[in-house]
Amino acid sequence: MKKRTTGKRVEPGHVVRDDRASQEHVLAVLVDIDNGHEYYMSFIDAFQINGREYVVMFPYEPDDGRHADPELTILRAMRHESGEQYYLSIKNRRELEAAFNHFFRRFEASGSL
């Protein structure tokens, strides 16, 4: 599924840009370009492997005590020639596993565990 970011709202924020990737609490609205469905996502990390950019996010939902622990979403990031940021699902199992392992090593090294 291809996704792109859309405009600013109170909690989702602007398109996640490289200069904002290092900031905490970056929130975005991802729009599925195939069906228009919006996903509210909270940014965790961004990194590169073999020249490809990846982002790690989790679905944002207000904490009202009814939600299970969030699931991580790892997407390949790419910038369209128009300048718009796109996020693509990773369909290749090896690529996804490599991205997850890289993220997990970074997470462990940061002392977050």
C-alpha positions in Angstrom: 0.0 0.0 0.0 1.4 3.4 -0.9 0.9 6.2 1.5 1.7 9.9 1.5 1.5 12.5 4.1 -1.0 15.2 4.1 -1.4 18.7 5.7 -1.2 19.9 9.3 -3.8 19.3 12.0 -3.7 19.9 15.7 -2.1 16.6 16.6 -0.8 15.1 13.4 1.5 18.0 12.2 3.2 18.6 8.9 4.8 16.2 6.5 7.6 14.5 8.2 10.7 16.0 6.7 14.4 15.0 7.2 15.0 18.1 9.4 12.1 17.1 11.7 13.0 13.4 11.9 15.3 14.0 14.9 12.7 15.7 16.9 10.6 13.8 19.4 6.8 13.6 19.2 6.5 14.1 15.5 3.0 13.2 14.4 1.7 12.8 10.9 -1.4 11.9 8.9 -0.6 9.3 6.3 -3.1 9.1 3.4 -3.4 5.8 1.5 -3.3 7.1 -2.1 -5.3 4.1 -3.3 -8.4 4.5 -1.1 -7.9 7.8 0.7 -8.0 6.3 4.2 -6.1 8.4 6.7 -3.8 6.9 9.3 -2.6 9.0 12.3 1.0 8.0 13.1 3.5 8.9 15.7 7.1 9.0 14.5 9.8 7.0 16.3 12.9 6.8 14.1 14.4 7.3 10.6 17.5 5.7 9.2 19.2 4.5 6.0 20.3 1.0 4.9 22.0 0.5 1.6 20.9 3.8 0.3 17.2 3.4 1.1 15.5 5.5 3.7 13.1 4.0 6.3 10.9 5.4 9.0 9.5 3.7 12.1 6.1 4.8 13.3 3.2 3.6 15.4 -0.5 4.3 15.0 -1.5 7.3 17.2 -4.6 6.9 19.3 -5.5 9.1 22.3 -4.7 7.3 25.5 -8.2 6.6 26.9 -7.2 3.3 28.6 -9.0 1.1 26.0 -6.2 0.6 23.5 -3.7 -2.3 23.3 0.0 -1.6 23.0 0.7 -0.1 19.6 2.3 -2.0 16.8 5.3 -0.7 15.0 5.1 0.1 11.3 8.3 0.3 9.3 7.9 1.9 5.9 10.3 2.8 3.1 10.5 6.6 2.7 11.0 8.3 -0.6 10.6 11.8 -1.9 8.6 12.3 -5.1 10.1 14.6 -7.8 7.4 17.1 -6.8 9.0 17.2 -3.3 6.1 15.3 -1.6 7.1 12.7 0.9 5.9 9.1 0.2 5.9 6.0 2.4 5.7 2.6 0.9 4.9 -0.8 2.5 7.8 -3.2 2.5 6.7 -6.4 0.8 10.0 -8.1 0.7 10.4 -10.2 3.9 14.2 -9.9 3.9 14.2 -6.2 3.5 11.6 -5.8 6.3 13.6 -8.1 8.6 16.8 -6.1 7.9 15.1 -2.8 8.6 13.6 -4.1 11.8 16.9 -5.6 13.0 18.6 -2.3 12.2 16.0 -0.3 14.1 16.1 -2.7 17.1 19.9 -2.4 17.3 19.6 1.4 17.3 16.8 1.2 19.9 18.9 -1.0 22.2 22.0 1.3 21.7 20.0 4.3 22.7 19.2 2.8 26.1 15.5 2.8 25.5 15.2 -0.9 26.6 
